[in-house]
Amino acid sequence: FPESDDSFGQTSIGAYKLATMIKVSDELLNDSVFDVQAYIVKEFARRISTKEEEAFFVGDGAGKPVGIFNATGGGEVGVTTTTANITFDDVMDLFYSLKAPYRKNAKWILNDSTVKALRKLKDSNGNYIWQPSVSVGVPDMILNRPYYTSTFAPEVAAGATPLAFGDFSYYWIVGRKPVTVRTLLEKFVLYDQIGYLAFEFLDGKLVRNEAIKVIQMADAGK
């Protein structure tokens, strides 16, 4: 058996508190037409999922998880563009900057504006380089790998990292405590209102940085 230089290390997963509150008037609670309970559940889910998505993508670790697009602790830079515009060659280079074992389960994450920029790219004959899927039920892909969009993914700009590609199973999300809802009956009684508080404890961290690669746009002036 040959000797190995493999070693084990430690990664700390913390617990950050995410909280939100809704105040509802007593009149609205007694309204038999409007389903207040369903609205509160839906609104809490929307608020919490939005803040989670933001933290997991662009969180800086200051009172929140470190996101995959963060310069420190996020995905590794796979490609640095030579101009302020992204090209399909840059996308191709990013694809192959990721090691082959990670490409098997890899996906793309980008902003809608970046999708639009890539769709507008044309070859020397004026044909669009990115051809969308023409089969029913088959989603559009980039280099045969699925992509997902997020409003929190950075847009194409000087010095930004607008595109990530990798195996996101290496981004670990740990929930220390599930979403808890509390009813505040007395705090807003003078205003004839009842408060509802929802909170959770969680953290997210990319435990293997090489599993996700990002494009680094050239700085302004280049």
PyMOL commands that set and color helices and strands:
alter all, ss='L'
color gray80, all
select helices_A, chain A and resi 26-29+36-58+88-97+100-103+112-119+168-170+189-191+209-211
alter helices_A, ss='H'
color red, helices_A
select strands_A, chain A and resi 16-25+76-80+107-110+141-142+145-149+163-166+171-184+193-206+212-216
alter strands_A, ss='S'
color yellow, strands_A
deselect
rebuild
show_as cartoon
